[in-house]
Structure formats: structure tokens, C-alpha cells
């Protein structure tokens, strides 16, 4: 009797985990290879190797200085915003505290690109709304200039402040309030208590937020591109984009810049671990406590104003600006009835390139989210549930894209897939591979947070009853992971449709996607058409998400019956 062969869990795990690791490391290897090319810059593989490209980076010292300046200023602003909002919403009795905690996720959905476009319309020195009003009131020149390093840092900080809030707020919620209460009993003011007690105890969260946000700022692309390019102000990512886009492209120099950038990011992570491991910050002990908020009296109203002010400048003002501009024939701060029109939307929807780009983005978002939850769900199980040797190493490798700016990672993929024997460069297939790779950390973190809450004994019970590993995975683990899988699907879909850094280098003439099309429109057509495209993208994502929420709700209800 011939027994049918079935792949065991170890073999499948090795194949899937190894395949995912190859997806991550393959472009990085080619990025490093490109940075060492000192011969013909168009030769693939290089015909000569050396360190000349790194030695030549001294010519671009001002660009690295620009990057550090913008990232440092933006990080300080974002951490201040995150700490202030975290303290207000976690430790005080500000009105509407629960609602504001939910609303703090809104900057993530607005995205830095839309924010940069909106703030360019608001604060551009020549045509910005604020400066139009300033000159109409008798002022000269411009009142504000958003196209400066400080303007770029301001826009970046508005949207990363929400990330800092999540990281710092989570630490504040888990801190024993008795420590702050003891400080006030001894006569310390609320401000002194916050600075001398709260801040030192949440230092790991603040440092973690600062390191993470600073790394994000170093790799930021959209805000620096939209706001910096008019004044020829470059950071590393925008300089790399220019080097690759020019003719002839200077791939080796761009690759050396990219390698240097993520080397700095790894060094920052090492410094963070050294700082945190050097002190004791324990506030959760065996003694039970219940998190409580402080009664701040009349200060709760100024704190409410701070919360409303942040959401106003980070979400409400940018969205209203984009909506306002998209309905005008010629963007002006002063509304006139004859200037409002729907013709911009008719033009946008009539362009084949726009319809194709929007459809490609939605298709890629659906494919990335659907394939991603299957792949990342299995990888999360492999890392946290299987007893496969080396699972920890696989996790470290798969989280690698989080430490590499997406534009840098995309450059590695560009160089790698140009020499691949199967011609997929410039197609939607390469964009799909890129999205699945760069969003691996996002999907893994979302799903792993749920899988760690599932007791291992549930799978062990099924195993004791004779269930095979595949049957256990399909009937026990995956159904219990449904909340995490749905959340991961939604996050992957949104991130894919709005991705810029990986898309702008890898898309081809027949594989345009909407976010790079919006950027191209900003620099080549009109701000009114760009605003309409940005709003159409947002509405398309909202409609797709509404459909998915309805389908998921029905599935949950059907499962409950």
C-alpha cells in the first residue's frame, strides 16, 4: 500500500519562513551591491567594486545635515505632542476623554501626503491662503512659509504625533497613580509632579517613541518632496529620488545614501536599548492598583482646547482645505460664487490615467490585504506557536523592513528585479511583491498581538484528540484569530492604497497607482486637480472599507448563528 505524501509542519514552516526571509533580504543584498559599484553605473551586476561611492558622500553632507535637522525638530515636536496628549487623555479628567482617544487615530488616515498638500495650499509664500489674507490686510511679502525645513518638520510632526501618543499613552495607562498622588500629598504642584514623577517613570515609553518617530522622520518622503522641492531643499530620500529619476540615473550614489541611512537607524536602536537597560523603570509590581485619573479642576477646559486644537490643525483644517480647493476653478482664499465648480471632478474622472491608477491601487490594496493576512497569519503562528528552531531569527529578519525607509527598500527592489530573469519590473506583480514585503512588520505586529492572547492549550487539546497540524490551524487557530486578521486586512488595505515611497520607483507606464499620480499632478498640472484626486482617493478608500466592514459584520453574525 502506497501512502500519500503530505508535507509536515516543519517543512511547510521552513519553506514559508525561508521564502519570506528571501523576499526581505534579496533587495537589501542588491542595494548593498549597488552601493559598492564603482564601474559603469548602468552595469548589472557591477563590473567593479569599491568604497568610492561612500567616500564621495562628503559632497552631500548638507543633505545629510538637512535630514538630521528636519528629523530632529519634527521628533521633538511630535514627542511633545504625544506626551502632552498622552498625559491629558490618560491621567486627567478632560471632558470627552474616551472619544478623543479614538479620534487620535484620525491623523493616520489623513496621511502626511494629504497633510503636506493641504499645508502647501495654506502656507505657500506666494499663493498660500494665510499669505493671501495677510497681503489683503495690507501686509507685505509673506507671513508664513511652509516650504522651509521648519514647515516640513511641522507637517511631519502633526501626523507622527499620533504615533507618539499611542506609544507614550500606553505606558502612562499602566503606571500606578499612587506615585503621583504621593507627590501631591507632599505638596508638589501638578506641573512639578508631571515633570519629576510622571516623566521619569514613563521615560522608556518616551525614549521608545522618540527613537521610533526619529527613524520614521529620517525615512520620510512625501512631506519633504511636496514642501521641499519648490525651494530645492533636499533630504536623503528626496535626493535619492532625484538621483534615480535624472538621466542618466546615478544608482550607485543613491544606493550608498540608502545604506548609510538605514545604518544610522540601526545605530539608534542600539543606543535606545543601552539607555533603557541601564536604568530601572518598574512601576507595575505585585501590589494591585487601579488606574485613576486626576481631577485637574478648571484646567480641564484649557486641556480640552489643546485636544481640539491638535485635531483641528492635524485633521480638520487639512481635510477642509483639500475639499475647498477641489471645488474651485482657481484656488483662492476668498470664496466667490462664480469660482466654485464641479468641472474639476469631471476632468479627473474623465482621464483614463486617473481611472486606471485608482483601479490599480484598489486592486493592489485588495490583493495585498487578502494575500497578506494569509501569509502573515501563518508567519505569526510559525514564530509564536511552532517549535521550529530559529523562529526568533525569522522574526528578526521579517521585522527588518520596519528599520529601512520604504523608498530605500524600493530602490533595492528596483536594482534586484531589473536583473531577475522573469521580466516583472514595471508591472503590478512587482508592486504586489513590494507591498507584501514592506508591510510584513505591520501585519505581523497586528496579528501577533492577538495570537499571544490565545491560550496554547486550545491547540494542544485538538492535538490530543488526533487533529493534524493543518486541521488545527484551519479550525482552531484561524477562527480565533479572526479579529486580528480583520484588523490586519483593513490596515494593509489602507496602507497599500496610500503607499508612495515603494510605488513611485517601482511602477511602470502600464502600472500607475493613485498616490504617485497625485504627486505628479501636484508638480505638473494644477493644485485644484490634485486636491480632487486626493479627495477621490480618500472617498474610494472609505467606500471600500465600508463594504468590507459590512461583509465582515455579516460573516461574524453568520458565524454566531
Secondary structure in CASP SS format (residue, H / E / C, confidence):
PFRMAT SS
TARGET T0000
AUTHOR 0000-0000-0000
METHOD secondary structure of the structure
MODEL  1
X C 1.00
X C 1.00
X C 1.00
X C 1.00
X C 1.00
X C 1.00
X C 1.00
X C 1.00
X H 1.00
X H 1.00
X H 1.00
X H 1.00
X H 1.00
X H 1.00
X H 1.00
X H 1.00
X H 1.00
X H 1.00
X H 1.00
X H 1.00
X H 1.00
X H 1.00
X H 1.00
X H 1.00
X H 1.00
X H 1.00
X H 1.00
X H 1.00
X H 1.00
X H 1.00
X H 1.00
X H 1.00
X H 1.00
X H 1.00
X H 1.00
X C 1.00
X E 1.00
X C 1.00
X C 1.00
X C 1.00
X C 1.00
X C 1.00
X C 1.00
X C 1.00
X C 1.00
X C 1.00
X C 1.00
X C 1.00
X E 1.00
X C 1.00
X C 1.00
X H 1.00
X H 1.00
X H 1.00
X H 1.00
X H 1.00
X H 1.00
X H 1.00
X H 1.00
X H 1.00
X H 1.00
X H 1.00
X H 1.00
X H 1.00
X H 1.00
X H 1.00
X H 1.00
X H 1.00
X H 1.00
X H 1.00
X H 1.00
X H 1.00
X H 1.00
X H 1.00
X H 1.00
X H 1.00
X H 1.00
X H 1.00
X H 1.00
X H 1.00
X H 1.00
X H 1.00
X H 1.00
X H 1.00
X H 1.00
X H 1.00
X H 1.00
X H 1.00
X H 1.00
X H 1.00
X H 1.00
X E 1.00
X C 1.00
X C 1.00
X C 1.00
X C 1.00
X H 1.00
X H 1.00
X H 1.00
X H 1.00
X H 1.00
X H 1.00
X H 1.00
X C 1.00
X C 1.00
X H 1.00
X H 1.00
X H 1.00
X H 1.00
X H 1.00
X C 1.00
X H 1.00
X H 1.00
X H 1.00
X H 1.00
X H 1.00
X H 1.00
X H 1.00
X H 1.00
X H 1.00
X H 1.00
X H 1.00
X H 1.00
X C 1.00
X C 1.00
X C 1.00
X C 1.00
X C 1.00
X H 1.00
X H 1.00
X H 1.00
X H 1.00
X H 1.00
X H 1.00
X H 1.00
X H 1.00
X C 1.00
X C 1.00
X C 1.00
X C 1.00
X C 1.00
X C 1.00
X C 1.00
X C 1.00
X C 1.00
X C 1.00
X C 1.00
X C 1.00
X H 1.00
X H 1.00
X H 1.00
X H 1.00
X H 1.00
X H 1.00
X H 1.00
X H 1.00
X H 1.00
X H 1.00
X H 1.00
X H 1.00
X H 1.00
X H 1.00
X H 1.00
X H 1.00
X H 1.00
X H 1.00
X H 1.00
X H 1.00
X H 1.00
X H 1.00
X H 1.00
X H 1.00
X H 1.00
X C 1.00
X C 1.00
X C 1.00
X C 1.00
X H 1.00
X H 1.00
X H 1.00
X H 1.00
X H 1.00
X H 1.00
X H 1.00
X H 1.00
X C 1.00
X C 1.00
X C 1.00
X C 1.00
X H 1.00
X H 1.00
X H 1.00
X H 1.00
X H 1.00
X H 1.00
X H 1.00
X H 1.00
X H 1.00
X H 1.00
X H 1.00
X H 1.00
X C 1.00
X H 1.00
X H 1.00
X H 1.00
X H 1.00
X H 1.00
X H 1.00
X H 1.00
X H 1.00
X H 1.00
X H 1.00
X H 1.00
X H 1.00
X H 1.00
X H 1.00
X H 1.00
X H 1.00
X C 1.00
X C 1.00
X C 1.00
X H 1.00
X H 1.00
X H 1.00
X H 1.00
X H 1.00
X H 1.00
X H 1.00
X H 1.00
X H 1.00
X H 1.00
X C 1.00
X C 1.00
X C 1.00
X C 1.00
X H 1.00
X H 1.00
X H 1.00
X H 1.00
X H 1.00
X H 1.00
X H 1.00
X H 1.00
X H 1.00
X H 1.00
X C 1.00
X C 1.00
X C 1.00
X C 1.00
X C 1.00
X H 1.00
X H 1.00
X H 1.00
X H 1.00
X H 1.00
X H 1.00
X H 1.00
X H 1.00
X H 1.00
X H 1.00
X H 1.00
X H 1.00
X H 1.00
X H 1.00
X H 1.00
X H 1.00
X H 1.00
X H 1.00
X H 1.00
X H 1.00
X H 1.00
X H 1.00
X H 1.00
X H 1.00
X H 1.00
X H 1.00
X H 1.00
X C 1.00
X C 1.00
X C 1.00
X C 1.00
X C 1.00
X C 1.00
X C 1.00
X C 1.00
X C 1.00
X C 1.00
X C 1.00
X C 1.00
X C 1.00
X C 1.00
X C 1.00
X C 1.00
X E 1.00
X C 1.00
X C 1.00
X C 1.00
X C 1.00
X H 1.00
X H 1.00
X H 1.00
X H 1.00
X H 1.00
X H 1.00
X H 1.00
X H 1.00
X H 1.00
X H 1.00
X H 1.00
X H 1.00
X H 1.00
X H 1.00
X H 1.00
X H 1.00
X H 1.00
X H 1.00
X H 1.00
X H 1.00
X H 1.00
X H 1.00
X H 1.00
X H 1.00
X H 1.00
X H 1.00
X H 1.00
X H 1.00
X C 1.00
X E 1.00
X C 1.00
X C 1.00
X C 1.00
X C 1.00
X C 1.00
X C 1.00
X C 1.00
X C 1.00
X H 1.00
X H 1.00
X H 1.00
X E 1.00
X C 1.00
X C 1.00
X H 1.00
X H 1.00
X H 1.00
X H 1.00
X H 1.00
X H 1.00
X H 1.00
X H 1.00
X C 1.00
X H 1.00
X H 1.00
X H 1.00
X H 1.00
X H 1.00
X H 1.00
X H 1.00
X H 1.00
X H 1.00
X H 1.00
X H 1.00
X H 1.00
X H 1.00
X H 1.00
X H 1.00
X H 1.00
X H 1.00
X H 1.00
X H 1.00
X H 1.00
X H 1.00
X H 1.00
X H 1.00
X H 1.00
X H 1.00
X H 1.00
X H 1.00
X H 1.00
X H 1.00
X H 1.00
X H 1.00
X H 1.00
X H 1.00
X C 1.00
X C 1.00
X C 1.00
X C 1.00
X C 1.00
X C 1.00
X H 1.00
X H 1.00
X H 1.00
X H 1.00
X H 1.00
X H 1.00
X H 1.00
X H 1.00
X C 1.00
X H 1.00
X H 1.00
X H 1.00
X H 1.00
X C 1.00
X C 1.00
X H 1.00
X H 1.00
X H 1.00
X H 1.00
X H 1.00
X H 1.00
X H 1.00
X H 1.00
X H 1.00
X H 1.00
X H 1.00
X H 1.00
X H 1.00
X C 1.00
X C 1.00
X C 1.00
X C 1.00
X C 1.00
X C 1.00
X C 1.00
X C 1.00
X C 1.00
X H 1.00
X H 1.00
X H 1.00
X H 1.00
X H 1.00
X H 1.00
X H 1.00
X H 1.00
X H 1.00
X H 1.00
X H 1.00
X C 1.00
X H 1.00
X H 1.00
X H 1.00
X H 1.00
X H 1.00
X H 1.00
X H 1.00
X H 1.00
X H 1.00
X H 1.00
X H 1.00
X H 1.00
X C 1.00
X C 1.00
X C 1.00
X C 1.00
X H 1.00
X H 1.00
X H 1.00
X H 1.00
X H 1.00
X H 1.00
X H 1.00
X H 1.00
X H 1.00
X C 1.00
X C 1.00
X C 1.00
X C 1.00
X H 1.00
X H 1.00
X H 1.00
X H 1.00
X H 1.00
X H 1.00
X H 1.00
X H 1.00
X H 1.00
X H 1.00
X H 1.00
X H 1.00
X C 1.00
X H 1.00
X H 1.00
X H 1.00
X H 1.00
X H 1.00
X H 1.00
X H 1.00
X H 1.00
X H 1.00
X H 1.00
X H 1.00
X H 1.00
X H 1.00
X H 1.00
X H 1.00
X H 1.00
X C 1.00
X C 1.00
X C 1.00
X H 1.00
X H 1.00
X H 1.00
X H 1.00
X H 1.00
X H 1.00
X C 1.00
X C 1.00
X C 1.00
X C 1.00
X C 1.00
X C 1.00
X C 1.00
X H 1.00
X H 1.00
X H 1.00
X H 1.00
X H 1.00
X H 1.00
X H 1.00
X H 1.00
X H 1.00
X H 1.00
X H 1.00
X C 1.00
X C 1.00
X H 1.00
X H 1.00
X H 1.00
X H 1.00
X H 1.00
X H 1.00
X H 1.00
X H 1.00
X H 1.00
X H 1.00
X H 1.00
X H 1.00
X H 1.00
X H 1.00
X H 1.00
X H 1.00
X H 1.00
X H 1.00
X H 1.00
X H 1.00
X H 1.00
X H 1.00
X H 1.00
X H 1.00
X H 1.00
X H 1.00
X H 1.00
X H 1.00
X H 1.00
X H 1.00
X H 1.00
X H 1.00
X H 1.00
X H 1.00
X C 1.00
END
